[in-house]
Structures are given as C-alpha cells and as structure tokens.
C-alpha cells in the first residue's frame, strides 16, 4: 500500500505539474497521438515525395551542369581544332601559291625561250629570203645589164664580134660592177 500511495503521489505531482500548466493529461496524450498521426501522414504524403522530387531536381541540375561543362570543353576543343585546321589550310594555300608562282615562272621562261627560238628562226628565214631575193634581183640586173651592154657594144662597135669576144667583154664589164 505504501507503494500505491507513492505511485499516486507521483501521479498527483505529475498531474499537478500538467494541471498547473492548464493541461489535461488525457487530452495532451490524445493531441500528441494526433500530432504524430498528422506528422506521419504529412511525411509520407507530402514531405517524402517532395524531398524525393527535390533530390531528383538536384541530380538533374548537377547533370545539366556536368553536361554544360562537357559541352564547354568540347567547344574549346573544337575551337582549337578549327584554329589548327585553319592554320594548316593557310599553310597549304601558301604552298599551292608558291608552287603556282614557280610553275608560272618556269612556263614564262619556257615561253620566252620558245618565242626567242621562233624569232631567231624567222630572222634566219627572212635573211635567207632576202638573200634569195637579192640573188634573183642581181641575176635579173645582170641579165638586163648583159642585154644593155650587148646592145651598147653593138652600136659602138659596128664591126661584128665573135660570140666569144662578146662574152668576154660582158664578163669583164660585170666584174667591174661588183
């Protein structure tokens, strides 16, 4: 019994603490249970899915940031590759231009040489043609001179000359013309 009085004394003291605060223990216990039930319902229906969504969103943002960094890295690598290829293309273009200048110079030299050879050939041909025409003109002049000399001699010398003498006189006259 003494224990009973002790328990009831402790309960009385606990009740008196709750009572001094204006709380009824039965109502307080019910409110704690209600709070726990509401908390569990809110946790499982709202907070847990909300935290799950927030975690998914965070992961998605992290992935986006990683992808953005990867894209930025790829862009920088592509830009570097583009610059390298551009430099390579410039070098190749310069080589092609130098090669073209060399070929053009060589071709120009060949064409100059060929033109010079053709001009020299034309000059030689012209000289030959002039020489032939000169010989023909001299031959025509000699022929005319022979006829004129024969006619002049025939009138000057009335006597008849022999054909041999006639030729000798004409040849001597022609030798003197040269």
C-alpha positions in Angstrom: 0.0 0.0 0.0 2.8 2.2 0.7 3.8 1.8 -2.9 0.3 2.7 -4.0 0.5 5.9 -2.2 3.9 6.6 -3.7 2.6 6.0 -7.2 -0.5 8.0 -6.6 1.7 10.7 -5.1 3.9 10.8 -8.2 0.9 10.9 -10.4 -0.6 13.6 -8.3 2.6 15.6 -8.6 2.7 14.9 -12.4 -0.9 15.9 -12.7 -0.3 18.9 -10.6 2.5 20.0 -13.0 0.3 19.5 -16.0 -2.6 21.0 -14.1 -0.5 24.0 -13.1 0.1 24.5 -16.8 -3.5 24.1 -17.6 -3.2 20.8 -19.4 -5.3 17.7 -19.1 -3.1 14.6 -19.4 -5.7 12.6 -21.4 -6.2 15.4 -23.8 -2.5 16.0 -24.0 -1.8 12.4 -24.9 -4.6 12.4 -27.5 -3.1 15.6 -29.0 0.4 14.0 -29.1 -1.1 10.9 -30.9 -3.0 13.2 -33.3 0.1 15.2 -33.9 2.2 12.0 -34.6 -0.5 10.7 -37.0 -0.7 14.1 -38.8 3.1 14.2 -38.9 3.3 10.7 -40.4 0.6 11.4 -42.9 2.2 14.7 -43.9 5.6 13.0 -44.0 4.5 10.1 -46.3 2.1 12.1 -48.5 3.9 15.5 -48.8 7.4 15.7 -47.4 8.8 12.3 -48.6 7.7 12.9 -52.2 8.7 16.5 -52.0 12.2 15.6 -50.8 12.4 12.9 -53.5 11.4 15.5 -56.2 13.9 17.9 -54.7 16.7 15.3 -54.8 15.7 14.4 -58.4 15.8 18.1 -59.3 19.2 18.5 -57.7 20.6 15.5 -59.6 19.1 16.8 -62.8 20.7 20.2 -62.2 24.0 18.5 -61.4 23.8 16.5 -64.6 23.0 19.7 -66.5 26.0 21.4 -65.0 28.2 18.5 -65.9 26.8 18.4 -69.4 27.4 22.2 -69.8 31.0 21.7 -68.6 31.4 18.9 -71.1 29.9 21.0 -73.9 32.1 23.9 -73.0 35.2 21.6 -73.0 34.1 20.1 -76.4 33.5 23.7 -77.7 37.0 24.7 -76.6 38.5 21.6 -78.2 36.5 22.2 -81.4 37.6 25.8 -81.5 41.3 24.7 -81.0 40.8 22.1 -83.7 39.2 24.7 -86.0 42.2 27.0 -85.5 44.7 24.3 -86.2 42.8 23.2 -89.3 42.6 26.9 -90.4 46.4 27.3 -89.9 47.0 24.1 -91.8 44.8 25.3 -94.6 46.6 28.6 -94.8 50.0 26.8 -95.0 48.6 24.5 -97.7 47.3 27.5 -99.6 50.7 29.3 -99.3 52.4 26.1 -100.6 50.0 26.0 -103.5 50.5 29.7 -104.3 54.3 29.3 -104.2 54.1 26.2 -106.4 51.9 28.1 -108.8 54.3 31.0 -108.9 57.2 28.6 -109.6 55.3 26.9 -112.4 54.2 30.2 -113.8 57.8 31.5 -113.8 59.0 28.3 -115.4 56.3 28.4 -118.0 57.1 32.1 -118.7 60.8 31.3 -119.1 59.9 28.4 -121.5 57.6 30.6 -123.5 60.3 33.3 -123.7 62.8 30.8 -124.8 60.4 29.4 -127.4 59.5 32.8 -128.6 63.2 33.7 -128.9 63.8 30.5 -130.9 60.9 31.3 -133.2 62.0 34.9 -133.7 65.6 33.7 -134.4 64.1 31.2 -136.9 62.1 33.9 -138.5 65.1 36.2 -138.7 67.2 33.4 -140.3 64.3 32.6 -142.7 64.0 36.3 -143.5 67.7 36.6 -144.1 67.6 33.6 -146.4 64.6 35.0 -148.2 66.3 38.4 -148.6 69.5 36.7 -149.8 67.4 34.7 -152.4 65.6 37.8 -153.5 68.9 39.7 -153.7 70.4 36.9 -155.8 67.3 36.9 -158.0 67.5 40.7 -158.3 71.2 40.6 -159.0 70.7 37.9 -161.6 67.9 40.0 -163.2 70.1 43.1 -163.1 73.0 41.1 -164.6 70.8 39.7 -167.3 69.5 43.2 -168.1 73.0 44.6 -168.0 74.2 41.9 -170.4 71.4 42.8 -172.8 72.1 46.6 -172.4 75.9 46.1 -172.8 75.4 43.9 -175.8 73.2 46.5 -177.4 75.5 49.3 -176.5 78.5 47.4 -177.8 76.7 46.5 -181.0 76.1 50.2 -181.7 79.5 51.3 -180.6 81.4 48.7 -182.4 79.9 48.3 -185.8 82.1 45.5 -186.6 80.9 42.1 -185.8 82.4 40.5 -182.8 82.6 36.9 -182.3 80.4 35.3 -179.7 83.4 34.5 -177.5 84.7 38.0 -177.6 81.2 39.3 -176.8 81.0 37.1 -173.7 84.5 38.1 -172.6 83.7 41.8 -172.8 80.4 41.3 -170.9 82.1 39.3 -168.2 84.8 42.0 -167.8 82.1 44.6 -167.5 80.2 42.7 -165.0 83.3 42.1 -162.9 83.8 45.8 -162.8 80.3 46.3 -161.5 80.9 44.3 -158.4 
